[in-house]
Structure formats: C-alpha cells, structure tokens
Amino acid sequence: MDLKPRFFIEHLSALRILLLRSLFFFFLAGVVVYYFSPRILHYLVQGNGPLVFTSPAAAFLAHMRITAWFSFIFTLPYLIYQIGIFLVPAFTGKEKQWVILSALLSILLFFSGACLGYFGVFPAAYRFCMNFSSGYLVPMVSVEAYWDFLFSIVVGFGIIFQLPLVMVFLAKSGIVDADILSRYWREAIVVIFIIAAILTPPDIVSQLLMALPLTLLYIISLVGIKFIKRS
C-alpha cells in the first residue's frame, strides 16, 4: 500500500488546522484591537495632530487599518510558533535548534527595527518635513498620508533589520562568501542606499536614517559570517 498520498493528506490537514488557528487568533486580536483603536490612533497622532480626512469613509478606514496591522503584529509570534510546530519534526536535532533560534531572532530583529523606526526615525523625519511649512504653505496632513508615512518607516525598519539573518543564511547555503562581501562593500553600500530610498518616504532624512543603520547591520553581518566560518 502506498503511504505517500496518506502522508500528504495528513500534512495538508495539519497545515489547514494551523491556518485556521492563526486566522482565529487574528480575528480575536482584531476584536480587541478595534475596541482600543481610538486610543491607539490618539497615541500615534499625539503631538502631530490634528489630522484631517478627505473622504467620508477615511476615518473609519484608518481605524480598520490600525486594527488589521496591530492584529497582524500580535498574531505574528503565534503564527511563527505554529509554523515551527509544523516544520520542526522534518529537521534533525541541530537543524531544529537553528530553525527555532532563527525564528526567535527574526521576531526580535523585526520589533527592534520597528521600535527604532517609530521612536527614533519617524519623529525626526516628520519634523524635517513639517519645517518646510510657511505662511503660504500650511500643512493639512490627512490621516491616510500620515499612516502611510508612519507605516513605511516602521515596517521598512522592521524589514531591513532582517539583513543579518538573510546574510547568514546565504553564507551557510554557500550562495555568498565573506570574502566576496568584503571585496564588494562599495557596491553593497550603493545597493543599501537604493533600498533605503525605496522603503522610506521621499525625504533625505528618513533615507539617511535608514541607510546608516543598514550599513552598520551589513558590517555586523559580515563580521558574524566570518566568525561562523572560522568556527
């Protein structure tokens, strides 16, 4: 009797249960977050308001976007935990340790980058942009524009802080080498500034404030790869 179809069906069923649990957790978090969304919005806008909305549904959609993204943030650790439970049995003992460690580091790096983006970069970038207001240029920031500006910085920093993990993974897979990364560091910095320009709003301050930590992360990753190679 061929056990492959049964094995595939069992794993497909386990994956379906994983997704259903994660969706249930997401909607449960959404109910809680939506209840507190006015307070969250007030906290996010505090010191930078008042904001305006330019369509009848814009204010409601702002609350819904806050609900969706914060629900996703709260669900992310649970989702990674569920994926880990699903994937870990397929790995050996040492591989399991790497998978668990990588998942935990990924979460930690994402939230570290997001916190730096929100508490450090966003206020400086927002003030820089607002300094261009004058008697004939009066700022009337919409809630949609404010959220897009905030979101691009916070999520962008969360993404770029995954660079050490990505570089270590590529090095361990044999795709890149520490010597090559050291040799082409100038080209890497150019790529870093291009990525910063893509992930941040179109102002020089936020681009520089992303490119500089990204360059530092590149150097730290390079040192880490050399250390892993020697060990």
Secondary structure, 3 states (H helix, E strand, C coil): CCCHHHHHHHHHHHHHHHHHHHHHHHHHHHHHHHHHHHHHHHHHHCCCCCCECCCCCHHHHHHHHHHHHHHHHHHHHHHHHHHHHHHHHHCCHHHHHHHHHHHHHHHHHHHHHHHHHHHHHHHHHHHHHHCCCCCCCCCCCEHHHHHHHHHHHHHHHHHHCCHHHHHHHHHHCCCCCHHHHHHCHHHHHHHHHHHHHHHCCCCHHHHHHHHHHHHHHHHHHHHHHHHHHHC
